Amino acid sequence: MVVDRNATVAVHLVVLTVLDDELVALVLIEGRNRLVLPGGPVLDDEDLLGAAERELWDLTGLEASRVHVEQLATYGLPPRVTVAYLAVVPGAAAELITDTDGAADADDVVDEYDDDGGADDEAPEAEWLPVDELLSSPDSLAFDHHRILGDGVERARCKLEYSPLATAFCPDEFTIGDLRRVYQAVWDTALDPRNFHRKVSGTADFLVETGRITAGESGRPARLYRRGDVDRLHPSLQRPG
C-alpha cells in the first residue's frame, strides 16, 4: 500500500442488506455514470467512526444504533487513504431509502480521487444493487471500490459462521425462516430448512423466543425470535462448500 504523507483521509462504507432474498449493496451513481461506494473526507471535528456514521445518516437517515457498523480495513490509493467500514442494515429499514436529499455533495464523494481536477455538480443518486452483479467484474466500481466491496462481503460471509451478525439483517423480531433466508442470500446457497432450524435453535443464546407468533400470513404461524446475548456462536455454523 503506497501512501502519500499529504494524502486526504476518507471513510467509505460497504453497506449491505437483503432485499427480496438477495444480498445487495448501497452504491452511488454519480454524474458520469460511475459507480462508487458511499463515503467522503473525514471532517476536522470528527473521528473515523463518527465520519462513517455521518455518511450513513446522510444517505439512509438511520441512526447508528439501528445499524451494525464495524471497521473493515485501510486502503491507500493516492491521493487519499480511506478507512472502510462494513455496515449491515435491516431489510425493512433499507426499503425506506428513496433518494439522497441531504446527502453529501458529489464533490465530497469524488474529489479526493479525481485526477482530472473536478467533479460533477449534481448530487449522486443512491441505489441498492445486487452484490453478485457488482463483484462479477473488476471494472464495475470506480477506483479501488471493487476490492473494498469484495473484502466487506467476505467479512460478512465469514462472520455469519461464528457470530450473530445475521440478525443485523433482520428486524427486531423475526422467524427462523427469515433468518435462514438471510444466510442463504449472504452465502448465496440453499440451506435445508429442518437442519438450519435444528442448528440455530441448538446454538446457546443465539436466539430468544419472544412468546409471539406471526399473524396475517399464509401458511402456519411461526414463532418470533429476537437476538440473544451471545457474541460468538458455539457451535459455529459452517458455510457450505
N, C-alpha and C positions, 0 to 999 in steps of 0.2 A: 504494500500500500504506500504510494508516494503522496506525501503531504506537503503542501506549500505552507510555510510557517505564517504567512499572511492570509491564509485561507479563511473564508467565511464559515462559521459553524452553523449548521442547519439541522433540523429534525425532519424525518419523513416517517410516514405511517403505513404499515401493512394492515389495513382494516378488513377483516373477514367476517362474513356471516353466511347463513344458509337460507336461501330463498327457493321455494319450490323444489326442495330436496336437492339443491345444487350448491356447491361451495362457490361463493362469489367474492370478489374484492372490489373495494371502492377505488376508482381512478378518476382523474380529472382529464377532460378533453379540452385542451387549450387551443387558441385561435388557429394554429397551423395544423390542426387535426393530429396533434401529437399527444399520446397518452403518457401521463405521469402519475406517480403516487402522490397523495396529498402531503404537503409539507411546506417548509419555508425557513427563513433565517430565525435564529434564536434572538429575541429582543434583549436589550441591555438589562432590563429589570426582571428577568425570569431565568429559572434554571431549566435544564433539559426536559425533565418530566413536565414542568409547567408549560413549556412551549408545545410539547406533544399534546397535552390536554387542551390547550387553547386551539390548536389546529383542528382537533377532533370536534370541539364545541362549535367552531366556526362552520364546519361542514355538516354536522349532524344535529346540533342542538342538544346533544346528550351530555349529561353530567358524567364526570369521570367515575362516580360511584356506581353508575349503571353499566359500565363497560370494563372488561378486563384489559388492562394495559400493562405491558412489560417491555423492558428494554431488550432489543434483539441483538444488534451488533453495530460496529462503527465502520464506515466506508469512506475511502478517500478518492475523490475524483476531482482534481483541480479544476476550478479554483475554490472548491469547498470541501469540508469534511462534514459528513452527515452522520448523526446518531439515529438509527432506525428503531422504531417501536412496533411491536405487534399489538393490535387491538382487536378484540373479539366483541361483536355487537349482537345482542339477541335479534333473531329474525323479525319479530313483531315490531321492534323499535326501528329496525333498518328500513322497513316499508314506509316509515314516516318521512323519509328524505325525499323531497320533491324538487328542490333547486338549491342554488348556492347563494341566495340573498344573504348578505352579511358575511360571506366567506372572504378568505384572503384574496387580495388583488392578484391578477395574473403576474404582475411584477414580482410579488413575493414568492410565487410558485416557481417561476422560471429564471429570474435574473441571475441567481447565483451560479447557473450553469452556462448561460448564453455566451457563445463565442462569436456571435455576430453583433453583439452590442445592444440588443434591445429585446423587448417582449411585447406581446400584443396588449392593447388597451382593454379588451373585453375580459370580464371575469370568466374563469374557466367553468365548464359545465361538469357536474359530478354525475357519475353513473356507476351502477353495480354491473360488473362484467364477470362471466364465468372464469374461474381460475385456470381450468384446463385450456381454455381459448387463449388466455394471456400468456401462459407458460409454453404454449406449443411452438412459439417462435422467439428466438433471442431478440428480434427486432420489434416485438410487439409493444414494448415500452421504451421511452427515451432514456438516454444516459445509462446509468447502471441500475435502473429500477427493476429490470427483469431479474437480475441477480438478487436484489433485495427482496422482491416478492417471492422468489423461489425459496430463499432462506426462511422467510416468515411462514410460508405454507408448510415447509418441512418441520419447522419448530412446532407448529400446531399439531401436525400429524403425529409426531413423536410424543408430545405431551399428553395426547389423548390416551396413550398406553398406561401412563403411570400417575396421572394427575386428574382432578375433576374438571379440567378445562372445558370438556364437552358441555357442561352445564351452563357455561357462559354464553353459549349459542342459544340457549333456551330461555323462555320467560321464567318468572319466579316460581311458578308451578307448572309441571309438565308430566306427561306419561312416559313410561319406559319405551313405548313406541316412538314418541317424539325424540327421545334420547338416541334410540337406535338409528333413526333417520339422520341425526347429526353425524354419528360415527360413520355411517355409510357415505354421506356426502363428503366428509373431510378425507376419509380413507379411499374414497372412490371405489368401493367394493360392496357387494351384497353380504349381509350377515343373517344367519339363521335366527329367526325371532325367539325361538324357545331357548337356544343356547345363550343368546345375548341376555335374555331375561334372567336366566339362572346365574350367569356370571356377575351382572351388575347388582342383582339383589343379594348375592352372596359376598359381595365386597364390603367389608366392615365400614360403616359410617359414610359410605359414598352417597346414599340416598336416604331420605327421611320421608315416611308416609305423612301426608297432611290430614288423612282421615276423610278426604273428599274424593269424589269421582267426577269424571267428565259427564256433561249433560248436553242434550240437544244435538248430539251427533249420531250418525248412523252406526249400526253395529252395537256390540256390547259396551256398556260403560266401562271405563278404565280408571284405575286408581291414579291419583295425582300425587306427585312427589316434589320435594324441593331438595336442594343441595345439602349434604351433610357437612360435618365439620372437618373431615379428613383433608389433609393437604397432599397425601401421597397414597395411591391405591395399592392395597395389598390383599389378595394377589393382583398383579397388574393385568391389563387387558392387552393381548398380543394382536398386533396388526397382521391380518392375513397376508401370506406371501413373504 
